[in-house]
Structure formats: structure tokens, C-alpha cells
Amino acid sequence: MRKLIWAMLFVLPIAGASAQTASTQATPMSTSPSTLGLPPAPPSLPISFGDLIQATVFDSPDLSGAFRVNQTGDVVLPLGGAVHVKGLTAAEAGSAIAARLKDAQLLLDPPVGVMIVEYQSQGVTVTGEVRTPGVFPLLANRTVMDMIALAGGLNENAGKIASVFHRGDTSNVRQVRLDVSVQTPASAAEASLELAPGDTISVSRSGVIYVIGDVGRPGGFLVEHNDRLSVLQALALAQGANQTASLGKSELIRRAESERLIYQLDLKKILQGGSSDPLLADGDILYVPVSYKKVYSLRAIEAMISGGTQAGAFKASQ
């Protein structure tokens, strides 16, 4: 009886430990990226023509090296011949190279690692009004704003619209509005459009309006990020009209498809609030003519003032 009690006391702790181990194994701890707080891994891009890959065969430097994908989608190994890798990911290309080395009886079970060093045709082209246009590799999940940032950001002539289209489908053009000054949830979501290899981003140019004639500083003025300017705002950019300007005979010259349209403007009424202040479009010309009547009147007044001053000086000298 005493032996039976000791046997039961010995078996019960072991059974409890076994049950606890089984329970622990039945509910393993999750180690997913979301549980660990890590960002999701970017999708693997397929290898294409012209890409440069680095194949590393473990403990075999003679079989390792950098290889350029040729026009047929193959890489030519120094020993083993050509291996077709176009359309494969880096991991799949490593398995294909390992299989070729095994079939060639060079190695029994070679571990091969492949890294894509350079994407020749899997990049995104950024053109238009950016600081450093060019082709940039798409190495992860990138948005339109990400690629514009890689291109140095928008320059001073950039507009508010970026056109996105794919190399193989130029008819499907997506417009993305670039609100660089004030971001809203809608504009942020629109600018977060995900890109695919071979996409092209073209940033539009901002508008230009011209103010010429009898103004303080005639010239062309950029409409920053395609914001519409009114006639009075354009006049203010040109430092206002001179004293000799004929405000009532100003003209707005607008470019049409095959001709120029001329609209008569009365800037005097617009300044006094008696007429609406029209908005200008890209390429508009605001012409403020000279009033020769005012020019002659000012010259006459200047001559009278000059003559009176000289007469007063002459009398004072006597």
C-alpha cells in the first residue's frame, strides 16, 4: 500500500507537466508581422529583360556572380548554361539556378541565393515639372507622392495635376490632384494611388499669364500650382497701372484654337466695384494701353511748374 501511494505521487506531477506542455503546444504564440508591429513585406517584383541579378552559390565562388538578363529572358551561368528567369521572383530564380546546377551534376543540392541588383524595366518614369526627372526603381509599395519625392519634389513651375498611365495601356490615364499646400483626407487618399512597374507619372506645368502695357512691371507671371487669378490680382503682380494708363480701354487677349479673342475691359469700373473681376486662364494677356492725353497733360503741367520755378528764381535774383 505504501508503494502504491508513492507511485501515484510520482506519476501525478509528470502527468500535469505533460498536460501543460501539450496545452502550450496546442496554442502557439503568433509571430505574424501584424502581431509584432512590423509593416507588411512589399510584393516581390518579377525579373524582366535587362535586369541585373546577383546569384550567390554557397561555398562556390566560381559559380557565383552578377548576371544580366538577356533579350530572351535568360542568364548564362559560367558553368551550367542558360537559365530562364524572366517573370520569376528572386526566390524562384534561385531555385531555377539551383536546379540547373544539380541537373548539370555540378553540385548535389546547392543552396543558391539571388538578389536583384538593378531593375532595368521595372521602374517608374517621372517626367514633367519635377526637379530631377528620370526612371526610378520600384523596389517596394510606392505611391505617386513617393515617386515625386524621389524625383526631387515639384519645381516652381509645377501644376496641381499629375497624370499616371501604364506603358502598355496609354489610353487609361489617371489624374491625381497634388494639393501640396493643404492636405485633406480626400487629397491624401487620391495621392496615395499605388503604382505598378512600367507606370509613368507626368506632372503638369502651372499656368502663365502676361501683363503688358503701361504698368509698373510688365511681364509674364506664373500662376502657382494652377490657381486661377483675377484681373486685379494680375494687375497687382505687375505693380499696378501707371498714372498715364488708360484704364477704361484695357483689353484681355485670350488664345483660342486658331485665333486670338480680344475682350474690352474697363479697369476703372472694376477697381471701383462697378463691374465684376473676371478670372484669367493660362496664356491670357492683359493689355493696359497708354493714354497719350494724360501724357501730354502731365508734360504740360511739368513744363508749367518748371517755368514758374524759373520765373520765381529770376525775380528773386533781381
C-alpha positions in Angstrom: 0.0 0.0 0.0 2.8 2.4 0.9 4.5 1.6 -2.5 1.2 2.4 -4.4 0.9 5.8 -2.7 4.5 6.7 -3.6 3.9 5.6 -7.3 0.8 7.8 -7.5 2.6 10.8 -6.1 5.4 10.3 -8.7 3.1 9.9 -11.7 0.7 12.9 -11.0 3.4 15.7 -11.3 4.6 14.1 -14.6 1.1 13.9 -16.0 0.4 17.6 -15.0 3.6 18.7 -16.7 2.8 16.7 -19.8 -0.7 18.3 -19.9 0.7 21.7 -19.5 3.2 21.1 -22.3 0.5 19.8 -24.6 -1.6 22.9 -23.9 1.3 25.1 -24.6 2.0 23.4 -27.9 -1.7 23.5 -28.9 -1.8 27.3 -28.7 1.5 28.5 -30.2 2.4 32.2 -30.0 1.6 34.2 -33.1 4.6 35.8 -34.8 3.0 37.4 -37.7 4.2 40.8 -38.8 0.9 42.4 -37.6 1.4 40.9 -34.2 5.0 42.1 -34.0 4.1 45.6 -35.2 6.1 45.3 -38.4 5.0 46.7 -41.7 3.8 44.2 -44.4 6.5 43.0 -46.7 6.5 44.5 -50.2 5.4 42.3 -53.1 8.2 40.6 -55.0 8.8 42.1 -58.4 9.3 39.7 -61.3 12.6 39.7 -63.2 12.5 41.2 -66.7 14.7 41.9 -69.6 17.9 43.8 -68.8 17.7 43.3 -65.1 20.9 42.7 -63.2 20.9 39.8 -60.6 23.4 38.6 -58.1 23.5 34.8 -57.8 25.4 33.5 -54.8 26.1 29.8 -54.6 27.1 28.7 -51.1 30.8 27.9 -50.8 31.2 28.1 -54.6 32.6 31.5 -55.6 33.4 30.2 -59.1 29.7 29.6 -59.8 28.6 32.9 -58.2 28.5 36.3 -59.8 26.4 39.1 -61.3 24.4 38.2 -64.4 22.4 40.4 -66.8 19.1 39.1 -68.2 19.4 38.9 -72.0 16.8 39.5 -74.6 15.5 36.0 -74.4 14.9 36.3 -70.6 17.9 34.1 -69.7 21.0 34.4 -67.6 24.1 32.5 -68.8 26.0 30.8 -66.0 29.7 30.2 -66.3 29.1 26.5 -65.7 25.7 25.1 -66.4 24.5 27.2 -69.4 21.4 29.4 -69.7 18.6 29.6 -67.2 15.3 31.2 -68.0 14.5 33.7 -65.2 12.1 36.2 -66.9 8.9 36.5 -64.9 10.4 34.8 -61.8 10.9 36.4 -58.4 14.3 36.4 -56.8 13.5 33.3 -54.7 12.1 31.4 -57.8 15.2 32.4 -59.8 17.4 31.0 -57.1 15.5 27.7 -57.2 15.8 27.6 -61.0 19.6 28.2 -60.9 20.0 25.5 -58.2 18.0 23.0 -60.3 20.2 23.7 -63.3 23.4 23.2 -61.4 22.0 20.0 -60.0 21.0 18.8 -63.4 24.4 19.6 -64.8 25.8 17.4 -62.0 28.0 20.2 -60.7 26.6 20.1 -57.2 24.3 17.7 -55.4 21.9 20.1 -53.6 23.3 23.6 -54.0 21.8 26.4 -51.9 21.5 29.5 -54.2 20.5 33.0 -53.2 19.5 35.6 -55.7 19.3 39.3 -55.2 18.0 41.8 -57.9 20.7 44.5 -58.0 19.2 46.6 -60.8 15.8 46.9 -62.3 16.1 47.9 -65.9 12.5 47.8 -67.0 10.6 47.6 -63.7 10.9 51.2 -62.8 8.6 54.2 -62.8 9.2 57.1 -65.1 8.7 60.6 -63.6 8.6 63.4 -66.1 7.2 67.0 -66.2 7.7 69.7 -63.7 9.9 67.9 -61.1 13.4 68.8 -60.1 15.2 65.6 -61.3 13.1 63.7 -63.9 14.1 60.2 -64.7 13.4 56.5 -64.2 13.3 55.3 -60.6 13.3 51.7 -59.4 10.1 50.4 -57.9 11.5 48.4 -55.0 8.5 48.5 -52.7 5.0 49.7 -52.4 5.2 53.3 -53.7 2.6 56.0 -54.2 2.6 58.9 -56.6 3.9 61.3 -53.9 6.6 58.9 -53.0 7.9 58.8 -56.6 7.7 62.6 -56.9 9.7 62.9 -53.7 12.4 60.5 -55.2 12.5 62.9 -58.2 13.4 65.8 -56.0 9.9 67.1 -55.5 7.9 69.6 -57.5 9.7 72.6 -59.0 8.4 76.2 -59.1 6.6 75.7 -62.4 4.6 72.6 -61.3 0.9 72.4 -61.6 -1.7 70.7 -59.4 -2.3 67.7 -61.7 -0.2 64.6 -62.2 -1.2 62.1 -65.0 -0.4 58.4 -64.4 -0.5 55.9 -67.2 1.0 52.5 -67.9 3.4 51.7 -70.7 1.2 49.1 -72.2 -2.1 50.9 -71.7 -1.7 54.6 -72.6 -5.5 55.0 -73.1 -6.2 54.6 -69.4 -4.8 57.8 -67.9 -5.5 58.5 -64.2 -5.5 62.1 -62.9 -4.1 62.7 -59.4 -4.6 66.1 -57.8 -1.5 67.3 -56.0 -2.5 69.5 -53.0 0.9 70.4 -51.7 -0.3 73.4 -49.6 -3.3 72.0 -47.6 -3.8 68.2 -47.3 -7.3 66.8 -46.8 -8.2 63.1 -46.2 -9.6 63.0 -49.8 -6.5 64.5 -51.4 -4.2 62.3 -49.3 -6.1 59.2 -50.4 -6.0 60.3 -54.0 -2.3 61.0 -53.9 -1.7 57.5 -52.3 -2.5 55.8 -55.6 -0.4 52.6 -55.7 1.9 52.3 -58.8 2.9 49.3 -60.9 6.1 48.6 -62.7 6.2 50.4 -66.0 4.0 53.3 -64.9 4.7 56.9 -66.0 4.0 60.0 -63.9 3.8 63.3 -65.7 3.4 66.4 -63.6 1.7 69.3 -65.4 3.1 72.8 -65.7 1.4 75.7 -64.0 -0.3 78.4 -66.0 1.3 81.7 -67.1 -0.5 85.0 -67.6 1.0 88.1 -69.1 0.5 91.8 -68.2 1.8 94.3 -70.7 1.4 98.0 -71.4 1.5 100.9 -69.1 2.1 99.1 -65.8 4.8 99.2 -63.2 6.4 95.9 -64.0 5.2 94.3 -67.3 6.0 90.6 -67.9 4.8 87.0 -67.5 3.7 85.7 -64.2 3.4 82.1 -63.1 0.1 81.0 -61.6 1.4 78.9 -58.8 0.0 75.3 -58.9 -2.7 76.3 -61.5 -4.6 78.6 -59.1 -6.9 81.0 -61.0 -6.0 84.7 -60.8 -8.4 87.6 -61.4 -7.7 90.6 -63.5 -7.0 92.8 -60.4 -4.7 90.2 -58.9 -2.7 90.0 -62.1 -2.5 93.8 -62.1 -1.2 93.8 -58.6 1.5 91.4 -59.6 2.6 93.9 -62.2 2.8 96.5 -59.5 -0.3 98.3 -60.7 -1.0 100.7 -63.5 0.9 103.9 -64.1 -0.5 107.4 -63.9 -0.7 107.6 -67.7 -2.6 104.4 -68.2 -5.9 104.3 -70.0 -7.8 102.1 -67.6 -11.1 102.3 -69.5 -9.6 101.0 -72.7 -7.8 97.9 -71.4 -8.0 94.6 -73.3 -8.0 90.9 -72.4 -6.4 88.8 -75.1 -7.3 85.1 -74.9 -5.8 82.4 -77.1 -8.3 80.2 -78.9 -7.6 77.1 -81.1 -6.9 79.0 -84.3 -7.2 82.7 -83.4 -7.0 85.3 -80.6 -10.0 86.6 -78.9 -10.0 90.3 -77.7 -12.3 91.4 -74.9 -12.7 95.0 -73.9 -12.2 95.7 -70.2 -12.9 98.8 -68.1 -10.4 98.5 -65.3 -11.6 101.7 -63.8 -15.1 100.3 -63.3 -13.6 97.0 -61.9 -11.4 99.0 -59.5 -14.4 101.0 -58.3 -16.5 97.8 -57.9 -18.9 98.7 -60.7 -18.0 95.6 -62.7 -17.1 92.0 -62.0 -13.5 90.9 -61.7 -13.1 88.2 -64.3 -10.7 85.2 -63.9 -7.8 84.7 -66.2 -6.8 81.5 -67.8 -3.4 80.0 -68.8 -1.9 82.1 -71.6 -4.1 85.2 -71.2 -2.7 88.6 -71.9 -3.8 91.7 -70.0 -3.0 94.8 -72.0 -3.2 98.3 -70.4 -2.7 101.0 -73.0 -1.1 104.4 -72.6 -3.4 107.4 -72.6 -1.5 110.0 -74.6 -3.9 112.7 -73.5 -2.7 112.0 -69.9 0.9 112.0 -71.1 0.6 115.4 -72.8 -1.3 116.8 -69.8 1.4 115.7 -67.4 4.1 117.1 -69.6 2.3 120.4 -69.8 1.9 120.5 -66.1 5.6 119.7 -65.6 6.5 122.4 -68.1 4.3 125.0 -66.3 5.8 124.0 -62.9 9.3 124.2 -64.4 8.6 127.6 -66.0 7.1 129.0 -62.8 10.0 127.9 -60.8 12.5 129.5 -63.2 10.5 132.8 -63.2 10.4 132.9 -59.5 14.1 132.3 -59.3 14.7 135.1 -61.8 12.6 137.6 -59.9 14.3 136.6 -56.7 17.7 137.2 -58.3 16.7 140.8 -59.2 
